[in-house]
Amino acid sequence: MDQDGIRPKLTRNLLRIARYNISYIRGLFPEKYFNDKSVPAQEMKIKKLIPMDAASRRLINWMEKGVYDALQKKYLKTLLFCICEKEEGPMIEEYAFSFSYPNMSGDEVAINLSRTESKKNSATFKPNAAEVTPDQMRSSACKMIRTLVSLMRTLDQIPEEPEDYEPPFFKCCANNEAINIWNKNPLKMEVGNVNSKHLVLALKVKSVLDPCDDNNVNSEDDNMSLDNESDQDNDFSDNEVT
């Protein structure tokens, strides 16, 4: 196969390998959704995603039937592969693939990884240069994938929390139960926070049992005033008698 035939195939394989690695290393699907596969062209072994359910099948169809069609027609400019905590967000990772077609005679593929607005390493794969041999293209693709894999292994795990999860001895809180009613405005204090690599613990306190509350101060002032007035009255009475 000549280089013109190798380039599009290598680009598609590169995207497949990147997608499989992201899906596997970031734990988007269970272990059983992946099969071991050897890629002789890139001289590497990968975990291939197989269509086990609607979600995995949809991701495969997006790539195999959607992305590759746009890539073949040279319409594809940017592909964003985003990971969110929930369907509606927020987003916690983004894998951005950008494509350009110089002189419409090849493909240049660049891949960048950003996580929660942090700047991370990037790698670029350019199979369009005339002087690049197939072996050099494979080497460039392998380096790109290794950079991606190495970077992903330094990231924290994707958080997992089943929608129906409740801790032992707890129950789901209904909307009308989530509002606490106070009989008066409570004292509010931020006690502090402890920040570690994996967790931030913060403590806030609210209480209506505030000895410095304005109502309590006013009541004490009233009592003091009454006591002073009574003392004055007693003194005046004594003087009157004398």
C-alpha positions in Angstrom: 0.0 0.0 0.0 1.4 3.4 -0.9 1.7 6.3 1.5 -1.5 8.0 0.3 -3.4 4.8 1.3 -1.5 4.4 4.6 -2.1 8.0 5.8 -5.9 7.9 6.1 -5.8 4.4 7.6 -3.2 5.4 10.1 -5.2 8.4 11.1 -8.4 6.3 11.7 -6.4 3.8 13.7 -4.9 6.6 15.7 -8.3 7.9 16.6 -9.5 4.4 17.4 -6.6 3.7 19.7 -7.0 7.1 21.4 -10.7 6.5 22.0 -10.1 2.9 23.3 -7.4 4.1 25.7 -9.5 7.0 27.0 -12.5 4.7 27.5 -10.5 2.0 29.2 -8.1 4.0 31.4 -10.7 6.5 32.5 -13.1 3.7 33.4 -16.0 4.8 31.2 -17.1 1.2 30.8 -16.6 -2.0 32.8 -13.6 -4.2 32.2 -15.8 -6.8 30.5 -16.6 -4.3 27.7 -13.0 -4.5 26.4 -11.0 -7.2 24.5 -7.3 -7.4 24.1 -6.3 -6.6 20.6 -2.9 -6.4 18.9 -2.3 -3.6 16.4 0.6 -4.8 14.2 0.8 -1.5 12.2 1.5 0.4 15.4 3.3 -2.5 17.1 1.2 -2.1 20.3 -1.5 -3.9 22.2 -4.7 -2.2 23.2 -8.0 -2.8 24.9 -10.7 -2.7 22.2 -14.2 -1.5 23.1 -16.9 -3.9 22.1 -20.6 -3.1 21.7 -22.0 -4.7 24.9 -25.0 -2.3 25.4 -26.6 0.8 24.0 -24.1 3.2 25.4 -21.0 1.4 24.1 -22.7 0.8 20.8 -23.6 4.4 20.5 -20.0 5.6 21.1 -18.7 3.1 18.5 -21.3 4.2 15.9 -20.5 7.9 16.5 -16.9 7.2 15.6 -17.1 4.5 13.0 -20.1 5.9 11.1 -20.1 9.6 11.9 -16.6 10.9 12.6 -14.9 8.8 10.0 -17.4 9.8 7.3 -16.7 13.5 8.0 -12.9 12.8 8.2 -13.0 11.0 4.8 -14.8 13.9 3.2 -12.4 16.3 4.8 -15.2 18.2 6.6 -14.0 17.4 10.1 -12.2 20.3 11.8 -12.5 19.6 15.5 -13.6 16.6 17.6 -14.3 17.0 21.3 -14.6 14.0 23.5 -15.9 15.3 26.9 -16.4 13.5 30.2 -19.0 14.9 32.6 -20.0 14.0 36.1 -23.6 13.7 35.0 -25.4 14.0 31.6 -26.1 17.6 32.3 -22.6 18.4 33.5 -20.4 19.7 34.9 -17.5 18.8 32.5 -14.4 17.4 34.2 -12.3 16.3 31.2 -12.0 17.2 27.5 -10.0 15.6 24.8 -9.8 17.9 21.8 -8.7 16.5 18.4 -8.1 19.1 15.7 -7.7 18.4 12.0 -6.3 20.3 9.0 -5.9 19.3 5.4 -3.0 21.2 3.8 -3.6 21.5 0.1 -6.3 18.8 0.5 -3.6 16.2 0.1 -3.3 14.6 3.5 -4.3 14.8 7.2 -2.7 16.5 10.1 -4.0 15.3 13.4 -3.3 17.2 16.7 -4.5 16.0 20.0 -4.7 18.1 23.2 -5.8 17.2 26.6 -7.2 19.6 29.2 -8.7 18.8 32.5 -10.8 21.2 34.6 -9.3 24.2 32.9 -5.8 23.1 33.7 -3.1 23.2 31.0 -1.7 19.7 30.2 0.8 18.3 27.8 -0.1 18.0 24.2 1.2 15.9 21.3 0.9 16.4 17.5 0.8 13.8 14.8 1.6 15.0 11.3 1.5 12.3 8.5 1.1 14.8 5.7 4.8 15.8 5.3 6.1 14.5 2.0 9.4 13.4 3.4 7.9 11.3 6.2 8.1 7.6 5.7 5.5 5.0 6.9 7.8 3.9 9.7 8.2 7.5 10.9 4.5 8.0 10.8 4.0 4.9 13.0 6.6 6.0 15.4 5.0 9.4 15.7 1.6 7.8 16.3 3.1 5.6 19.0 4.7 8.5 20.8 1.4 10.4 20.6 -0.5 7.5 22.2 2.1 7.0 24.9 2.0 10.6 25.8 -1.8 10.4 26.1 -1.7 7.2 28.1 1.1 8.5 30.4 -0.9 11.7 31.0 -4.2 9.9 31.8 -2.5 7.7 34.3 -1.5 10.7 36.4 -5.1 12.0 36.6 -7.4 11.1 39.5 -10.1 8.5 38.8 -13.4 9.5 37.3 -15.8 9.9 40.2 -18.5 7.2 40.4 -21.7 7.4 42.3 -24.8 5.4 41.4 -27.9 7.5 41.1 -29.8 5.3 43.6 -27.0 5.2 46.1 -27.8 6.0 49.8 -25.3 5.5 52.7 -26.3 2.9 55.3 -28.8 4.2 57.8 -29.8 7.1 55.5 -32.7 7.7 53.2 -33.2 10.0 50.2 -34.1 13.5 51.2 -37.3 14.8 49.6 -37.4 18.4 48.3 -39.7 19.5 51.0 -37.4 18.0 53.6 -34.3 19.7 52.4 -35.4 23.1 53.8 -34.6 23.7 57.5 -36.9 26.2 59.3 -35.4 28.5 61.8 -37.6 30.3 64.4 -35.2 33.3 64.0 -32.2 34.3 62.1 -29.3 32.1 63.3 -25.7 33.1 63.9 -23.6 31.9 60.9 -19.9 31.2 61.1 -17.3 29.6 58.8 -15.1 27.6 61.2 -12.5 26.8 58.6 -11.4 24.2 56.0 -8.8 21.6 55.5 -7.4 21.1 52.0 -5.7 17.9 51.0 -4.7 16.4 47.6 -7.9 14.4 47.2 -10.4 16.2 49.5 -11.4 19.6 50.8 -13.2 19.5 54.2 -15.0 22.7 55.2 -17.1 23.4 58.3 -19.8 26.0 58.7 -22.0 26.4 61.9 -25.4 28.0 62.4 -27.0 28.5 65.8 -29.9 30.5 67.3 -28.3 30.0 70.8 -26.2 33.2 70.5 -25.6 35.0 73.8 -24.7 38.1 71.9 -28.0 38.2 70.0 -29.6 41.7 69.9 -32.8 40.5 71.5 -30.8 38.9 74.4 -28.8 42.1 74.8 -31.9 44.3 74.8 -33.5 42.1 77.4 -30.5 42.3 79.7 -30.3 46.1 79.2 -34.0 46.4 80.2 -33.4 44.3 83.3 -30.4 46.4 84.2 -32.4 49.6 83.7 -35.2 48.4 85.9 -32.8 47.3 88.6 -31.1 50.7 88.6 -34.4 52.6 88.7 -35.6 50.5 91.7 -32.3 51.2 93.5 -32.8 54.9 92.9 -36.3 54.8 94.2 -35.2 53.0 97.3 -32.5 55.6 97.9 -35.0 58.4 97.4 -37.5 56.9 99.8 -34.9 56.6 102.5 -33.9 60.2 102.0 -37.6 61.2 102.2 -38.0 59.4 105.5 -35.0 61.0 107.0 
